[in-house]
Each structure stands twice: as C-alpha cells, then as structure tokens.
C-alpha cells in the first residue's frame, strides 16, 4: 500500500532536528483500542522525527493495525524482535538495544497513554535537554502511583487514605475504583481549564521504582551499556541502572500525560466510558491534524472484538447519570457505596 498521509518532518528521514537532537518516540505495542488514541498526538507532533513501534504482541489484528499504521504514515517504523518470541512485558527489555542512537532523545509512551497535553513535546524536550545528567525523566503522569502520591502531597486532590510513594500502592496502582475516580477528577480539571494549576516543581527520584508509562532517555547514555535491559525492565531502568551509573531520575512537573490503566484496573476501566471520553477530547482538539489522523486510524483499524472494551449495564447507567440524575444508583453496590462516601473523596 502506498503511504497516503505524510505528516511531520519527513518520517524516517531526519530532515530537521530539535535544538540539535533527533527525537524518536517508542511504544511497546500494541493494543489498538488504546493506540488509536495515542497515535494522533505523536504523528501530529512536528518535533518527532520517527515513531519506533515495538511489535510486542501476538494478536493478529493488533499486528495488522501496526502494519496498516506503517503503510499509512511515513513516521511509523515497526521493529520486530529478531527471534520472534513474544512473552508480554518480559520481552519488552530486548527492544531497548534498538534505542541507542547518538545525538538522539528517546521518549517512550506505553500504548495506553490516551491524552497528551498541548505543547508537551516542546516543554518535555527542553527539560530533557536542560537536564542531561538525569538518567530518566518523566512528565506528570495521571494514573501513576508515584505521580498520584505527589499530586496528593501537593494537595491537588483529597483522598482519605495516604497514597504511598510505592510503585504498587494499594490505591495508586491496585484499585480500579480509585483509578476511575482519578480519571473523572482529571476530566473535571480539563473541563474547568484547571490543568496548569495541578503542575508542580520538578522532583528528583532516587532508588525508587516508578512505573515507566512515559519516560525519556538519551541515546548516547543508553549506548554506554548497549541498551542491554533485563526482563524486569522497570526495576532495572528506574532503580538498578541509575544506581550503577551514579545518576538520579526526575519528574518534569510542567507537563502532563494521562495513562489509562494498569492490569489491576483494566477490567473496570475498559467497561467504563473513559476511552470514549478521551476520544472526544481528540475530536474536539484545536489542531485539525490530530482529528484528521484519528479519522484515518478508525478506517485502518481492524474491528475491535474484545468484550472487555464494552461497558456493562452498571457502567452505562453511571454514564447516563452524568446527563440524567439517577440518585438510586448509589445503592447498586453496597461495597461501592462505602468506597464512594468514605474513601473516594476528591476536590476540584
């Protein structure tokens, strides 16, 4: 298939650079129901030279979506594991050996990053360039346990339980009900044009594992160890390797992305209306290119058949209640009622 939509700065040709650096995004892929929301942000970004899509799936329809994406957009560069063996998160580490080009800034997006703030790339890249000694840098990530800990500590929202600075916090990582409330709180900030008020000063991180939903590194730095990463990529990259290299990681507190769900949260969130609401944000984006790309992705995406992506009756009633008040919904589940009124209190 001929590529019909050449967007950005020349796809795989490094025609321009951002302040002297090439910019390559990478994504372990790929669940197409999420990637179709991530792709418009990356493909429309003039700062991005290339998008390396790490094919880490055995799902035939998802692979077809990735191939269709590469056929349609010059910027997309699928990378396949040499031996073809795929084993979920355990095989992601292999792909880092392909992300060590010199004079290059890499930004990793998990395939379920579903919202990226306008101006993200310029702000985040400037921070990356200005902090070359930081091993990894992260943006503020909505639905990331460490990020949520900081948002609570800065009193941007209230929650009766303390959210620890632990990657597997019971609320910030494990609880699907909390994750749903957190996303709903975030939508309120967007609705009220309040996003800039939930940013914070940049924060150093040392010897503390952090979920790597979105992060950046320098290709020259990773070339020092040939991008050789263990199966436990997250522990290795956020704790072990920076300690070995006597470096710290940091969070850029001046720009935001939203991460959809951890595996512990996915069943409930997939059945909610959150994906539809994030899609509406793309459709209403002031950038015409972003909405145009989304429409193309809808056409080239194989039909989604996963049952978990559909809302159940209870979730549909909750969605309707945003338009038509249904106060009796509070007693659908006694457990949910208890959590709602005792634990899950947020303030705008």
Legacy VTK file of the C-alpha trace (Angstrom):
# vtk DataFile Version 3.0
C-alpha trace
ASCII
DATASET POLYDATA
POINTS 348 float
0.000 0.000 0.000
1.291 3.470 -0.873
1.620 5.832 2.053
-1.105 8.403 1.701
-0.594 10.684 4.683
2.929 12.036 5.039
2.839 14.132 8.208
5.520 15.639 10.384
9.117 16.267 9.323
9.862 13.587 6.781
9.135 10.349 8.619
12.264 8.206 8.716
14.378 10.933 7.102
15.982 13.127 9.753
15.361 16.312 7.787
15.316 18.596 10.813
16.376 18.314 14.426
15.078 19.730 17.661
17.791 22.007 19.062
20.469 19.730 17.685
18.830 16.410 18.636
16.819 13.850 16.733
13.602 12.899 18.513
12.371 9.308 18.377
9.277 8.077 20.178
8.984 4.378 21.063
5.972 2.330 22.107
5.784 -1.314 23.203
2.776 -2.300 21.138
0.161 -2.754 20.644
-3.392 -2.816 21.820
-5.111 -0.970 19.013
-8.088 0.167 21.116
-5.634 2.363 23.058
-3.065 3.084 20.342
-5.616 4.794 18.140
-5.858 7.443 20.883
-2.096 7.759 21.372
-1.138 7.858 17.686
-2.707 11.214 16.726
-0.646 13.052 19.340
2.663 11.543 18.190
2.009 11.660 14.454
0.953 15.314 14.545
3.990 16.439 16.572
6.411 18.412 14.394
9.194 17.767 16.924
9.116 13.984 16.362
11.311 12.515 13.629
10.290 8.881 13.983
7.970 6.606 15.919
9.508 3.180 16.578
6.641 0.806 17.303
7.984 -2.206 19.188
5.865 -5.124 17.990
5.424 -6.973 21.270
2.145 -8.713 20.577
0.985 -11.988 19.038
-2.543 -10.724 18.367
-3.062 -10.877 14.600
-5.457 -7.925 14.460
-3.163 -5.731 16.545
-0.232 -6.642 14.284
-2.369 -5.806 11.251
-3.171 -2.433 12.799
0.542 -1.701 13.311
1.326 -2.692 9.713
-1.548 -0.535 8.452
-0.219 2.341 10.544
3.232 1.992 8.990
1.758 1.821 5.490
-0.229 4.978 6.039
2.286 7.162 7.893
5.951 7.583 6.962
6.882 8.426 10.535
5.955 4.937 11.810
8.752 2.356 11.963
7.709 -1.111 13.258
10.505 -3.027 14.993
10.213 -6.790 15.403
12.138 -8.981 17.799
14.809 -10.933 15.927
13.803 -14.379 17.200
10.080 -13.636 17.001
9.477 -14.829 20.564
6.977 -12.626 22.408
6.196 -13.041 26.097
4.332 -9.966 27.269
6.233 -7.490 29.427
9.138 -9.943 29.789
10.238 -9.368 26.193
9.993 -5.561 26.169
13.518 -5.263 27.557
15.026 -6.648 24.348
13.837 -3.694 22.278
15.961 -1.160 24.161
19.017 -2.352 22.240
17.446 -0.609 19.226
17.162 2.705 21.084
20.782 3.828 21.446
21.350 6.159 18.512
23.738 9.002 19.216
22.575 12.601 19.424
19.034 11.328 19.907
16.354 11.891 22.523
14.020 8.948 23.033
10.541 9.240 24.528
8.723 6.077 25.489
4.933 6.064 25.560
3.073 2.971 26.729
0.385 2.090 24.225
-2.319 3.161 26.690
-1.218 6.754 27.072
-4.524 8.254 25.978
-4.008 12.003 26.395
-1.007 14.292 25.893
-1.083 17.954 26.818
-0.817 20.543 24.059
2.768 21.771 23.889
4.021 18.632 25.639
6.866 17.856 23.265
8.493 21.286 23.358
8.225 21.531 27.154
9.378 17.978 27.838
12.207 18.039 25.304
13.529 21.320 26.695
13.547 19.782 30.167
15.336 16.683 28.852
17.989 18.804 27.113
18.481 21.043 30.140
18.953 18.054 32.469
21.410 15.808 30.618
22.711 14.240 33.860
19.318 12.792 34.772
19.193 9.172 33.656
15.443 9.040 33.020
12.983 11.907 33.046
9.215 11.609 33.381
6.322 14.021 32.903
3.458 14.227 35.375
1.523 11.026 34.643
-2.129 10.790 35.578
-2.751 7.290 36.965
0.799 6.505 38.022
1.328 5.653 41.685
4.346 7.916 42.241
2.719 10.735 40.311
-0.503 10.315 42.287
1.459 10.388 45.550
2.911 13.766 44.563
-0.446 15.140 43.425
-1.861 14.227 46.835
1.118 15.694 48.706
0.703 18.973 46.842
-2.977 18.865 47.873
-4.364 18.987 44.367
-6.984 16.438 45.405
-8.106 14.922 48.690
-8.281 11.231 49.484
-8.794 9.938 52.997
-6.161 7.244 52.630
-2.469 8.111 52.323
-1.130 7.185 48.870
2.406 5.918 49.368
5.387 6.642 47.141
5.398 2.977 46.187
5.004 1.662 42.664
2.442 -0.935 43.791
0.451 1.252 46.160
-2.929 -0.267 47.015
-4.720 2.833 45.787
-2.418 4.381 43.209
-1.732 1.119 41.370
-4.089 -1.600 42.528
-7.578 -0.109 42.956
-9.721 0.119 39.798
-12.353 2.163 41.631
-9.748 4.711 42.652
-8.349 4.850 39.103
-11.832 5.548 37.735
-12.306 8.364 40.243
-8.869 9.751 39.431
-9.667 9.905 35.715
-13.006 11.542 36.493
-11.210 14.093 38.686
-8.808 14.750 35.798
-11.693 15.313 33.388
-13.045 17.895 35.824
-9.711 19.724 35.689
-9.875 19.706 31.898
-13.476 20.885 31.906
-12.649 23.750 34.278
-9.482 24.690 32.352
-7.546 23.963 35.531
-4.669 21.868 34.166
-1.887 24.372 34.735
-2.805 24.633 38.408
-2.029 20.949 39.104
1.588 21.179 37.989
4.450 21.197 40.490
8.180 21.816 40.800
10.407 19.240 39.171
11.255 16.374 41.534
14.320 14.141 41.785
13.823 10.383 42.215
16.469 8.010 43.544
16.339 4.311 44.460
12.579 4.291 43.998
10.886 2.165 41.353
8.419 4.088 39.195
6.029 2.838 36.550
7.540 3.756 33.184
4.321 4.662 31.366
6.071 7.653 29.807
9.771 8.479 30.112
12.736 9.839 28.191
16.413 8.937 27.887
19.397 9.982 25.798
20.548 7.542 23.139
24.180 8.292 23.940
23.604 7.334 27.587
21.957 4.009 26.729
24.699 3.238 24.199
27.147 3.018 27.123
25.545 -0.321 28.047
24.315 -1.175 24.514
20.706 -0.806 25.623
21.011 -4.201 27.326
17.997 -4.389 29.650
16.757 -7.325 31.733
13.278 -8.850 31.699
12.479 -6.723 34.747
12.838 -3.589 32.635
11.086 -1.283 35.083
13.146 -2.206 38.150
16.321 -2.262 36.091
15.847 1.131 34.453
14.414 3.103 37.378
16.495 1.633 40.223
19.408 -0.620 39.296
20.983 1.091 36.279
20.867 4.683 37.573
22.443 3.480 40.841
25.207 1.749 38.898
25.817 4.920 36.900
25.541 7.195 39.965
22.641 9.136 38.471
19.152 10.152 39.522
15.848 10.215 37.663
13.432 13.127 37.759
9.877 14.248 37.057
9.308 17.312 34.910
6.437 18.945 36.771
5.470 21.277 33.961
3.681 18.998 31.501
1.146 16.167 31.740
0.085 12.916 30.067
-2.700 10.545 31.071
-2.169 6.800 31.435
-5.312 4.711 31.049
-4.937 1.616 33.242
-2.702 -0.903 34.948
-3.601 -4.571 34.620
-5.139 -4.468 38.093
-7.533 -1.730 36.933
-8.188 -2.661 33.340
-11.371 -4.728 33.567
-13.395 -1.975 35.213
-11.898 0.871 33.197
-12.316 -0.942 29.875
-16.004 -1.308 30.666
-16.396 2.371 31.546
-16.888 5.218 29.098
-13.418 6.661 29.670
-11.987 5.682 26.279
-14.930 7.294 24.518
-14.409 10.470 26.546
-10.698 10.596 25.742
-11.568 10.094 22.084
-13.912 13.082 22.271
-11.004 15.177 23.539
-9.104 14.332 20.348
-12.097 15.100 18.151
-12.518 18.485 19.839
-8.787 19.342 19.794
-7.963 22.713 18.302
-5.455 21.012 15.989
-7.212 19.890 12.821
-4.358 17.460 12.097
-4.995 15.466 15.272
-8.684 14.914 14.483
-7.855 14.077 10.855
-5.372 11.420 11.929
-7.913 9.887 14.306
-10.384 9.512 11.446
-7.743 7.752 9.349
-6.935 5.404 12.235
-10.581 4.450 12.589
-10.621 3.401 8.931
-7.448 1.303 9.064
-8.118 -0.391 12.422
-9.479 -3.958 12.316
-12.823 -4.250 14.056
-12.437 -4.409 17.827
-13.857 -7.632 19.249
-12.566 -7.633 22.830
-15.597 -7.952 25.119
-13.829 -6.113 27.946
-13.831 -2.901 25.913
-17.623 -2.702 26.130
-19.471 -1.146 29.036
-21.643 -3.262 31.288
-25.132 -2.247 32.418
-23.894 -0.638 35.638
-21.260 1.426 33.812
-23.801 2.549 31.200
-26.152 3.687 33.951
-23.316 5.645 35.518
-22.561 7.306 32.178
-26.225 8.196 31.689
-26.386 9.609 35.206
-23.964 12.343 34.162
-26.739 13.671 31.929
-29.870 12.433 33.735
-29.574 12.354 37.565
-30.207 8.845 38.879
-29.676 9.094 42.650
-30.734 5.499 43.262
-27.521 4.357 41.548
-25.696 4.834 44.859
-27.145 1.616 46.215
-26.356 -0.617 43.234
-23.426 -1.962 45.230
-23.080 -1.602 48.986
-19.326 -2.033 48.693
-19.144 0.649 46.039
-21.356 2.933 48.135
-18.997 2.503 51.104
-15.931 3.303 48.991
-17.627 6.252 47.357
-18.547 8.034 50.549
-15.687 7.009 52.835
-12.600 6.676 50.671
-13.020 8.214 47.268
-13.478 11.915 48.013
-11.889 14.269 45.553
-11.958 18.004 45.383
-11.686 20.056 42.207
LINES 1 349
348 0 1 2 3 4 5 6 7 8 9 10 11 12 13 14 15 16 17 18 19 20 21 22 23 24 25 26 27 28 29 30 31 32 33 34 35 36 37 38 39 40 41 42 43 44 45 46 47 48 49 50 51 52 53 54 55 56 57 58 59 60 61 62 63 64 65 66 67 68 69 70 71 72 73 74 75 76 77 78 79 80 81 82 83 84 85 86 87 88 89 90 91 92 93 94 95 96 97 98 99 100 101 102 103 104 105 106 107 108 109 110 111 112 113 114 115 116 117 118 119 120 121 122 123 124 125 126 127 128 129 130 131 132 133 134 135 136 137 138 139 140 141 142 143 144 145 146 147 148 149 150 151 152 153 154 155 156 157 158 159 160 161 162 163 164 165 166 167 168 169 170 171 172 173 174 175 176 177 178 179 180 181 182 183 184 185 186 187 188 189 190 191 192 193 194 195 196 197 198 199 200 201 202 203 204 205 206 207 208 209 210 211 212 213 214 215 216 217 218 219 220 221 222 223 224 225 226 227 228 229 230 231 232 233 234 235 236 237 238 239 240 241 242 243 244 245 246 247 248 249 250 251 252 253 254 255 256 257 258 259 260 261 262 263 264 265 266 267 268 269 270 271 272 273 274 275 276 277 278 279 280 281 282 283 284 285 286 287 288 289 290 291 292 293 294 295 296 297 298 299 300 301 302 303 304 305 306 307 308 309 310 311 312 313 314 315 316 317 318 319 320 321 322 323 324 325 326 327 328 329 330 331 332 333 334 335 336 337 338 339 340 341 342 343 344 345 346 347
